[in-house]
């Protein structure tokens, strides 16, 4: 195998201080939130779904590595 490779959804051997390494996590979050931004959901429903996605999806990645500030700001903008 060549480094970096994906194991359990996380890149192994990558430099996690770089913002580019976190791009797949940000893209995954934006794909999940894109379908929930429709006006068909109430405000409370959107808040609940956003909290669910932001708490479960990247938590595994965030628990292993320190996230750069730029990535946190980009996720907050979404």
Rosetta silent file (secondary structure, phi, psi, omega in degrees, C-alpha in Angstrom):
SEQUENCE: XXXXXXXXXXXXXXXXXXXXXXXXXXXXXXXXXXXXXXXXXXXXXXXXXXXXXXXXXXXXXXXXXXXXXXXXXXXXXX
SCORE:     score description
SCORE:     0.000 S_00000001
   1 L     0.000  149.426  176.964    0.000    0.000    0.000 S_00000001
   2 L   -98.552  144.985  178.304    1.051    3.545   -0.620 S_00000001
   3 L   -90.506  137.876   -4.909    0.912    6.155    2.089 S_00000001
   4 L   -81.039  149.668  176.385   -1.531    7.897    2.681 S_00000001
   5 E  -132.779  162.241 -176.333   -4.308    5.315    2.508 S_00000001
   6 E   -95.525  127.915  175.777   -7.835    5.185    3.889 S_00000001
   7 E  -136.120  120.187 -177.049   -8.563    2.924    6.859 S_00000001
   8 L    56.168   34.823  176.175  -11.962    3.093    8.595 S_00000001
   9 L    83.757    4.735 -179.165  -12.709    6.319    6.769 S_00000001
  10 E  -123.289  140.096  175.679   -9.555    8.150    7.908 S_00000001
  11 E   -70.945  129.299  178.213   -6.401    8.835    5.973 S_00000001
  12 E  -105.681  129.107  178.958   -3.457    7.040    7.531 S_00000001
  13 L    90.662    5.949 -179.995   -0.038    8.581    7.073 S_00000001
  14 L   -90.789  160.174  177.188   -1.294   11.986    5.967 S_00000001
  15 L   -88.420  105.635 -174.565   -0.202   15.318    7.419 S_00000001
  16 L   -82.468    2.168  173.276   -3.240   16.475    9.395 S_00000001
  17 L   -82.090  -16.589  179.851   -1.824   19.948    9.951 S_00000001
  18 L   -85.542  142.102 -179.846   -2.570   20.719    6.299 S_00000001
  19 L   -68.905  -33.067 -178.804   -6.009   22.026    5.357 S_00000001
  20 H   -63.124  -28.109  179.566   -6.045   19.915    2.176 S_00000001
  21 H   -67.364  -30.775 -178.132   -6.016   16.736    4.244 S_00000001
  22 H   -86.785   -2.041 -177.487   -9.334   17.717    5.852 S_00000001
  23 H   -58.073  -42.200  178.013  -11.019   18.431    2.507 S_00000001
  24 H   -61.784  -34.556  179.000  -12.779   14.995    2.291 S_00000001
  25 H   -68.105  -43.526  179.681  -14.317   15.506    5.739 S_00000001
  26 H   -65.377  -40.292  178.295  -15.594   18.978    4.814 S_00000001
  27 H   -64.946  -37.878  179.125  -16.979   17.680    1.499 S_00000001
  28 H   -65.604  -40.569  177.982  -18.766   14.833    3.267 S_00000001
  29 H   -65.450  -43.779 -178.475  -20.378   17.273    5.692 S_00000001
  30 H   -66.596  -34.255  176.384  -21.428   19.621    2.886 S_00000001
  31 H   -64.779  -41.808 -179.855  -22.983   16.744    0.897 S_00000001
  32 H   -67.608  -40.035 -177.184  -25.055   15.682    3.908 S_00000001
  33 H   -76.896  -20.834 -177.096  -26.166   19.222    4.701 S_00000001
  34 H   -62.083  -38.658 -179.334  -27.003   20.088    1.079 S_00000001
  35 L   -76.264  -16.551 -177.762  -30.158   17.994    1.077 S_00000001
  36 L   -97.917    1.959 -179.838  -31.277   19.476    4.388 S_00000001
  37 L   -87.650    1.204 -179.684  -31.072   23.122    3.378 S_00000001
  38 L   -66.556  156.824 -178.374  -34.385   22.968    1.545 S_00000001
  39 L   -82.683    5.595  179.079  -37.194   25.126    2.807 S_00000001
  40 L   -75.062  -24.226  179.821  -39.417   22.081    3.288 S_00000001
  41 L   -89.932  148.205  175.169  -38.033   21.517    6.776 S_00000001
  42 L   -73.054  167.702 -179.684  -38.925   23.717    9.692 S_00000001
  43 H   -62.139  -42.548  178.556  -36.213   25.721   11.409 S_00000001
  44 H   -64.262  -37.810  177.820  -36.210   23.363   14.376 S_00000001
  45 H   -65.955  -40.897  177.786  -35.951   20.338   12.108 S_00000001
  46 H   -64.882  -40.510  179.379  -32.993   21.812   10.263 S_00000001
  47 H   -63.157  -43.381  179.392  -31.233   22.623   13.526 S_00000001
  48 H   -63.301  -43.770 -179.553  -31.711   19.066   14.811 S_00000001
  49 H   -67.716  -38.730  177.992  -30.418   17.498   11.594 S_00000001
  50 H   -65.475  -42.159  177.939  -27.422   19.823   11.422 S_00000001
  51 H   -62.594  -38.867  179.261  -26.500   19.049   15.023 S_00000001
  52 H   -63.225  -46.231 -179.051  -26.768   15.344   14.302 S_00000001
  53 H   -66.482  -45.430 -177.123  -24.463   15.520   11.274 S_00000001
  54 H   -69.523  -23.167 -179.318  -21.914   17.786   12.918 S_00000001
  55 H   -89.404  -30.207 -173.710  -21.730   15.661   16.031 S_00000001
  56 H   -98.117  -43.569 -172.098  -21.498   12.191   14.500 S_00000001
  57 L   -65.136  -57.620 -175.248  -19.716   12.317   11.145 S_00000001
  58 L   -88.132    1.221 -175.021  -16.419   14.075   11.831 S_00000001
  59 H   -60.967  -36.241  179.351  -16.211   13.152   15.506 S_00000001
  60 H   -64.930  -43.791  178.506  -14.048   10.123   14.759 S_00000001
  61 H   -68.194  -41.535 -178.000  -11.595   12.249   12.753 S_00000001
  62 H   -68.536  -27.026 -178.994  -11.653   15.082   15.271 S_00000001
  63 H   -76.283  -20.112 -178.294  -10.942   12.720   18.146 S_00000001
  64 H   -94.993  -30.040 -173.007   -7.723   11.476   16.561 S_00000001
  65 L  -135.677  152.450  175.172   -6.179   14.685   15.223 S_00000001
  66 L   -78.384  130.872 -175.270   -6.137   18.389   16.011 S_00000001
  67 L   -90.945  133.150  176.023   -8.189   20.272   13.437 S_00000001
  68 L   -64.607  152.085 -177.777   -6.773   23.476   11.882 S_00000001
  69 H   -61.823  -35.037 -179.841   -8.694   26.665   12.563 S_00000001
  70 H   -62.558  -36.745 -179.977   -9.396   27.207    8.860 S_00000001
  71 H   -69.667  -41.860  178.364  -11.240   23.892    8.674 S_00000001
  72 H   -61.781  -42.594  178.813  -13.349   24.702   11.736 S_00000001
  73 H   -64.950  -37.988  178.832  -14.295   28.070   10.227 S_00000001
  74 H   -66.694  -39.524  177.739  -15.238   26.436    6.910 S_00000001
  75 H   -67.561  -37.446  178.300  -17.483   23.910    8.648 S_00000001
  76 H   -64.876  -33.436  178.148  -19.109   26.706   10.644 S_00000001
  77 H   -67.485  -33.534 -179.938  -19.888   28.556    7.402 S_00000001
  78 L   -64.913    0.000    0.000  -21.702   25.512    6.031 S_00000001
